[in-house]
Amino acid sequence: MGYITATAECVHCHQPFTFNPMRVPSVVVNGLREPLCEPCVTWANAERERRGLPLFTVHADAYEPCDEQAMVWPE
């Protein structure tokens, strides 16, 4: 058994971070799914709550490695 951790820049603050690619909160920018780091999701959810918008769902394992068998590979 193995684990997978993705690394990318946050779409908002541009800081590199690691995450579970199946669970990380993300937004679509120019047709691509772009990840948000934990501090930016916390900030965004506070702003969204203040504006009465739905919050981003943050899974407990969003910023942890994921089991390689949890990955969904295209056929």
Phi, psi and omega per residue, in radians:
M1 nan 2.498 3.112
G2 -2.308 3.037 -3.136
Y3 -2.232 2.692 -3.134
I4 -2.192 2.327 3.022
T5 -2.243 2.255 3.082
A6 -1.648 2.645 3.076
T7 -2.264 2.338 3.112
A8 -2.795 3.009 2.999
E9 -1.524 2.460 3.045
C10 -1.112 2.373 -3.129
V11 -1.140 -0.403 -3.104
H12 -1.632 -0.971 -3.041
C13 -1.707 -0.186 3.098
H14 1.182 0.279 3.071
Q15 -1.507 2.428 3.086
P16 -1.220 2.543 3.085
F17 -2.734 2.850 3.107
T18 -1.879 2.675 -3.056
F19 -2.840 2.910 3.019
N20 -1.448 1.994 -3.058
P21 -1.140 -0.290 3.130
M22 -1.577 -0.252 -2.993
R23 -2.168 -0.259 -3.037
V24 -1.108 2.391 3.025
P25 -1.109 2.477 -3.104
S26 -2.602 2.893 3.053
V27 -2.238 2.732 3.105
V28 -1.656 2.164 3.126
V29 -2.220 2.121 -3.120
N30 0.895 0.705 3.085
G31 1.401 0.016 -3.140
L32 -1.972 2.468 3.082
R33 -1.363 2.085 -3.079
E34 -2.046 2.304 -3.064
P35 -1.380 2.673 3.065
L36 -2.017 2.334 3.097
C37 -1.281 2.875 -3.084
E38 -1.056 -0.788 3.109
P39 -1.076 -0.647 3.141
C40 -1.251 -0.618 3.072
V41 -1.147 -0.714 3.105
T42 -1.061 -0.806 3.112
W43 -1.094 -0.836 -3.107
A44 -1.083 -0.716 -3.139
N45 -1.147 -0.636 3.082
A46 -1.115 -0.740 3.106
E47 -1.163 -0.745 -3.130
R48 -1.122 -0.711 3.109
E49 -1.105 -0.759 3.133
R50 -1.048 -0.601 -3.118
R51 -1.601 -0.014 3.132
G52 1.339 0.419 3.134
L53 -1.699 2.756 3.093
P54 -1.116 2.530 -3.116
L55 -1.507 2.706 2.980
F56 -1.202 2.406 3.026
T57 -1.447 2.250 3.107
V58 -2.025 1.890 3.112
H59 -1.218 2.614 -3.110
A60 -1.001 -0.521 -3.101
D61 -1.840 0.357 -3.080
A62 -1.080 -0.501 -3.085
Y63 -2.040 0.461 3.114
E64 -2.090 2.818 3.035
P65 -1.078 2.683 3.084
C66 -2.030 2.661 3.071
D67 -1.088 2.309 -3.105
E68 -1.036 -0.465 -3.138
Q69 -1.330 -0.202 3.088
A70 -1.440 -0.215 -3.133
M71 -1.243 2.465 3.100
V72 -1.860 1.934 -3.104
W73 -1.694 2.369 3.098
P74 -1.120 2.550 -3.136
E75 -1.661 nan nan
